[in-house]
Amino acid sequence: MATKLYNKELNITGEDVSNCSDIEQLQYWEEKLTTQLRDIKATLEQYDDLKKLNPELVLDSDYIKLIDGKKYRLQFLDIVLARKKALKNVINKDQLLTRKFMSVAKDWLEPKVYKAILEEAKKRAGF
């Protein structure tokens, strides 16, 4: 299903989202899609108000297009959110593994060796 989706305003496909490994890019897309959905909601509310005043002023086909656009963007947003969640889970697992590794290293290695490794890791990480 993700491969069939295309967002013209963002020039991305569902496959682009599924392959993205940059959480910041996913966050950007999420914000843009949310903005698009807010705009559609505002337009739908205007249509509803207009339809109450004079039903002939609102074409059902335009209203249906907006509803379809809203559903489409919601599907896209679901894919973006699912991808963000998956990436965050990977990051959390990596952090857990790092903590466990450091705990095991501290228990198994001599204090001097452990501190030397820890200092080198800090240096490489830019701390």
C-alpha distance (Angstrom), angle and dihedral (degrees) to the residues before:
residue distance angle dihedral
M1 . . .
A2 3.83 . .
T3 3.79 92.6 .
K4 3.84 92.4 60.0
L5 3.79 94.7 55.8
Y6 3.80 120.5 95.9
N7 3.79 128.3 174.4
K8 3.78 110.4 -155.1
E9 3.83 95.9 -166.2
L10 3.82 92.9 52.6
N11 3.81 95.0 31.6
I12 3.80 92.5 -134.4
T13 3.77 135.9 126.0
G14 3.77 130.8 -145.8
E15 3.79 87.0 -107.2
D16 3.83 90.1 56.8
V17 3.79 88.4 55.9
S18 3.80 93.4 46.2
N19 3.82 91.1 51.4
C20 3.82 96.2 43.5
S21 3.80 115.6 111.3
D22 3.81 96.8 176.2
I23 3.80 111.3 98.8
E24 3.82 91.3 -165.6
Q25 3.81 90.6 56.7
L26 3.80 90.2 48.6
Q27 3.81 89.5 49.5
Y28 3.82 89.8 52.3
W29 3.80 91.4 51.0
E30 3.80 90.6 47.0
E31 3.81 91.0 53.4
K32 3.81 92.8 47.4
L33 3.80 93.1 47.7
T34 3.80 90.6 48.0
T35 3.81 89.2 52.2
Q36 3.80 90.7 49.9
L37 3.80 89.9 50.5
R38 3.81 91.6 50.1
D39 3.79 90.0 51.6
I40 3.79 91.5 50.1
K41 3.80 90.7 48.2
A42 3.81 91.0 52.2
T43 3.80 91.2 49.0
L44 3.81 91.6 48.6
E45 3.80 89.8 51.3
Q46 3.81 89.5 51.6
Y47 3.80 90.1 49.7
D48 3.81 90.3 50.2
D49 3.80 91.7 50.9
L50 3.79 91.7 46.3
K51 3.79 91.7 47.6
K52 3.80 90.3 54.0
L53 3.80 90.5 53.7
N54 3.79 97.7 42.4
P55 3.82 120.5 -5.6
E56 3.80 91.6 -162.8
L57 3.82 91.6 66.2
V58 3.81 93.5 65.1
L59 3.78 120.2 66.5
D60 3.78 113.3 -144.7
S61 3.79 90.0 -142.0
D62 3.84 91.3 59.5
Y63 3.78 90.9 47.4
I64 3.80 91.6 49.4
K65 3.83 90.9 49.4
L66 3.80 89.8 54.5
I67 3.80 92.2 48.8
D68 3.81 90.2 49.4
G69 3.81 90.6 48.1
K70 3.78 90.0 51.5
K71 3.83 92.2 50.7
Y72 3.79 90.7 46.7
R73 3.81 93.4 51.6
L74 3.79 91.2 46.0
Q75 3.82 89.0 55.7
F76 3.79 89.2 50.0
L77 3.80 91.4 48.3
D78 3.82 90.2 50.9
I79 3.81 89.8 55.5
V80 3.81 91.9 48.7
L81 3.81 92.1 49.2
A82 3.81 92.4 46.8
R83 3.81 91.0 50.7
K84 3.81 91.8 48.9
K85 3.79 90.1 50.5
A86 3.81 92.0 49.4
L87 3.81 92.0 50.6
K88 3.80 92.4 47.2
N89 3.82 89.4 51.4
V90 3.82 90.0 53.8
I91 3.80 90.9 49.2
N92 3.80 91.5 48.6
K93 3.82 91.3 50.0
D94 3.81 90.7 49.5
Q95 3.80 90.6 50.7
L96 3.80 91.3 49.0
L97 3.80 91.1 49.5
T98 3.81 90.6 49.4
R99 3.81 91.7 51.5
K100 3.80 92.0 48.0
F101 3.81 91.5 46.6
M102 3.80 91.2 51.6
S103 3.80 90.5 48.5
V104 3.81 92.1 51.7
A105 3.82 91.8 44.6
K106 3.81 90.6 51.4
D107 3.82 90.7 51.0
W108 3.82 96.6 44.9
L109 3.80 103.5 36.5
E110 3.75 130.0 70.1
P111 3.82 111.8 -101.0
K112 3.83 92.7 -112.3
V113 3.80 92.9 52.2
Y114 3.80 92.4 44.8
K115 3.82 92.5 50.5
A116 3.80 90.9 47.4
I117 3.81 91.2 52.2
L118 3.81 91.1 45.1
E119 3.82 92.0 50.8
E120 3.81 91.4 48.6
A121 3.81 90.4 49.5
K122 3.82 90.6 50.4
K123 3.79 90.4 48.8
R124 3.81 92.6 51.1
A125 3.81 91.2 45.9
G126 3.81 90.9 51.7
F127 3.81 97.7 -115.7
